[in-house]
Amino acid sequence: MSVFLYADDEEATSKVNIDDLFERKQVRDLKQLSIFNKILARCQKRIQLTGRNKRNDQHIWFQIPAYIFGEPVYDVGDCIAYIVMKLENNGFHVRYLHPNTIFVDWKSYVPSYVRTEYKKKTGKIMDERGGITDPKKEEATEEEEVQATKTLQPPRKQFTPIANYKPTGKFMYDTTMMESLEKKLG
């Protein structure tokens, strides 16, 4: 028998704090997030250097390290997903190449000064990717979408309540047989 089976009365009546079980996981997750941010900072620094030094090159190939010396082991897949999400939110065009390389491109990005000049000249709004939008047309298309969803809804079916149901047809036991059975029992 194990010594752990014979606990003191204090140990037997005490409760386990569930939050204590997750503290270690939280510390590990925060450390992993800080590692992801370090790798993201490396990638952003490389993007800045390429943007300053090589003006004709508007893309980079960045390899996510499988491990970093002096840091705990981290999940490379989660790291890649985190970096891709952050860079896409920042406006970059990002593609993943197996096993741990990402391609970051900012050639299709239209700077804000170009967009404002375009808006002044044409009155149309341009997004970061160069797509032209007209605010008047956007309002009209939203109204059209609402109308389309209203017309696409199928008609509601009419149902009859169960209490009003009157069965018809040929049955296995007819009503006279059931009545005679009730008389015999009652």
C-alpha positions as CSV (number, residue, x, y, z in Angstrom):
1,M,0.0,0.0,0.0
2,S,1.1,3.5,-0.7
3,V,1.8,6.1,2.0
4,F,-0.4,8.6,0.1
5,L,-3.5,6.6,0.7
6,Y,-3.3,7.3,4.5
7,A,-3.8,11.1,4.5
8,D,-4.2,13.2,7.6
9,D,-7.7,14.5,8.4
10,E,-6.6,18.0,7.4
11,E,-5.4,16.8,4.0
12,A,-8.5,14.7,3.4
13,T,-10.9,17.7,4.0
14,S,-8.9,20.4,2.2
15,K,-9.9,21.5,-1.3
16,V,-7.8,21.7,-4.4
17,N,-7.5,25.2,-5.8
18,I,-8.1,24.8,-9.6
19,D,-6.5,28.2,-10.3
20,D,-3.2,26.9,-9.0
21,L,-3.3,24.1,-11.6
22,F,-3.4,26.7,-14.4
23,E,-0.8,29.1,-13.1
24,R,2.0,27.0,-14.5
25,K,0.3,26.8,-17.9
26,Q,-0.3,30.5,-17.9
27,V,3.4,31.2,-17.2
28,R,4.4,28.9,-20.0
29,D,1.9,30.5,-22.4
30,L,3.1,34.0,-21.5
31,K,6.7,32.9,-22.1
32,Q,5.8,31.4,-25.4
33,L,4.0,34.6,-26.4
34,S,7.1,36.6,-25.6
35,I,9.2,34.3,-27.7
36,F,6.7,34.7,-30.6
37,N,7.0,38.5,-30.2
38,K,10.8,38.3,-30.3
39,I,10.7,36.4,-33.6
40,L,8.0,38.8,-34.9
41,A,10.3,41.7,-34.0
42,R,13.2,40.0,-35.9
43,C,10.9,39.7,-39.0
44,Q,9.7,43.3,-38.7
45,K,13.3,44.5,-38.4
46,R,14.3,42.5,-41.5
47,I,11.3,44.1,-43.4
48,Q,12.4,47.6,-42.4
49,L,16.0,46.9,-43.4
50,T,14.9,45.6,-46.8
51,G,12.6,48.5,-47.3
52,R,15.4,51.0,-46.5
53,N,18.3,49.4,-48.3
54,K,16.7,47.6,-51.3
55,R,14.0,49.9,-52.6
56,N,13.4,47.7,-55.6
57,D,12.8,44.6,-53.5
58,Q,9.5,44.8,-51.8
59,H,9.4,41.3,-50.4
60,I,11.4,39.1,-48.0
61,W,11.8,35.4,-47.3
62,F,11.9,34.8,-43.5
63,Q,12.7,31.5,-41.9
64,I,11.2,30.9,-38.5
65,P,13.8,29.3,-36.3
66,A,13.0,25.8,-35.0
67,Y,14.5,26.8,-31.6
68,I,16.3,29.7,-30.0
69,F,19.3,29.0,-27.7
70,G,18.5,30.0,-24.1
71,E,14.8,29.9,-24.6
72,P,12.3,27.2,-23.8
73,V,11.1,25.0,-26.7
74,Y,8.1,26.4,-28.4
75,D,5.5,25.2,-31.0
76,V,6.8,26.3,-34.4
77,G,3.4,25.9,-36.0
78,D,1.7,28.2,-33.5
79,C,4.6,30.6,-33.9
80,I,4.1,30.7,-37.7
81,A,0.4,31.2,-37.4
82,Y,0.9,34.0,-34.9
83,I,3.4,35.8,-37.1
84,V,1.4,35.4,-40.3
85,M,-1.7,36.7,-38.5
86,K,0.2,39.8,-37.1
87,L,1.8,40.6,-40.4
88,E,-1.5,40.3,-42.3
89,N,-3.2,42.5,-39.8
90,N,-0.4,45.0,-40.4
91,G,-1.2,45.1,-44.2
92,F,1.4,42.7,-45.6
93,H,0.7,39.9,-48.1
94,V,2.0,36.7,-46.4
95,R,2.4,33.2,-47.7
96,Y,3.6,30.2,-45.8
97,L,6.0,27.6,-47.3
98,H,6.5,24.3,-45.6
99,P,8.3,23.6,-43.2
100,N,9.1,27.0,-41.6
101,T,9.5,29.7,-44.2
102,I,7.2,32.7,-44.8
103,F,7.1,35.0,-47.8
104,V,6.2,38.6,-46.9
105,D,5.3,41.0,-49.7
106,W,4.3,44.7,-49.6
107,K,4.5,45.5,-53.3
108,S,0.7,45.7,-53.7
109,Y,0.3,48.0,-50.7
110,V,-0.8,51.6,-51.7
111,P,0.7,54.2,-49.3
112,S,-1.7,56.6,-47.6
113,Y,-0.3,59.7,-49.4
114,V,-1.2,58.1,-52.7
115,R,-4.7,57.2,-51.5
116,T,-5.4,60.8,-50.3
117,E,-4.2,62.3,-53.5
118,Y,-6.4,59.9,-55.5
119,K,-9.3,60.8,-53.3
120,K,-8.7,64.5,-53.8
121,K,-8.6,64.1,-57.6
122,T,-11.4,61.6,-58.2
123,G,-13.5,61.7,-55.1
124,K,-13.4,57.9,-54.8
125,I,-11.9,56.1,-51.9
126,M,-9.0,53.6,-52.4
127,D,-8.2,50.9,-49.9
128,E,-4.7,49.7,-49.0
129,R,-4.7,47.1,-51.8
130,G,-5.6,49.5,-54.5
131,G,-9.3,48.6,-54.7
132,I,-11.5,51.6,-55.5
133,T,-14.7,52.0,-53.6
134,D,-17.3,54.7,-53.9
135,P,-19.2,55.5,-50.7
136,K,-22.4,56.2,-52.5
137,K,-22.3,52.8,-54.2
138,E,-21.5,51.0,-50.9
139,E,-24.7,52.4,-49.3
140,A,-26.7,51.3,-52.4
141,T,-25.2,47.8,-52.4
142,E,-25.9,47.4,-48.7
143,E,-29.6,48.2,-49.3
144,E,-29.6,45.8,-52.3
145,E,-28.2,43.0,-50.1
146,V,-30.8,43.6,-47.4
147,Q,-33.6,43.4,-50.1
148,A,-32.0,40.2,-51.6
149,T,-32.0,38.5,-48.2
150,K,-35.6,39.4,-47.7
151,T,-36.7,37.9,-51.0
152,L,-34.6,34.7,-50.7
153,Q,-36.3,33.6,-47.5
154,P,-38.5,30.6,-48.2
155,P,-42.3,30.9,-47.4
156,R,-43.2,29.6,-44.0
157,K,-45.2,26.4,-43.9
158,Q,-48.6,26.2,-42.4
159,F,-49.0,23.5,-39.7
160,T,-52.1,22.2,-38.1
161,P,-52.2,21.5,-34.4
162,I,-52.1,17.9,-33.2
163,A,-55.3,18.3,-31.3
164,N,-57.2,18.9,-34.5
165,Y,-55.9,15.8,-36.3
166,K,-58.6,13.3,-37.3
167,P,-57.1,10.0,-38.6
168,T,-58.6,8.5,-41.7
169,G,-58.0,5.3,-43.6
170,K,-57.9,1.6,-42.9
171,F,-56.6,0.7,-39.5
172,M,-55.3,-2.5,-38.0
173,Y,-57.9,-2.4,-35.2
174,D,-61.2,-0.8,-36.0
175,T,-63.2,1.2,-33.5
176,T,-65.8,-1.5,-32.8
177,M,-63.1,-3.9,-31.7
178,M,-61.6,-1.4,-29.4
179,E,-65.1,-0.5,-27.9
180,S,-65.8,-4.2,-27.2
181,L,-62.4,-4.6,-25.5
182,E,-63.2,-1.6,-23.3
183,K,-66.6,-3.1,-22.3
184,K,-64.9,-6.4,-21.3
185,L,-62.3,-4.6,-19.2
186,G,-64.6,-2.0,-17.6
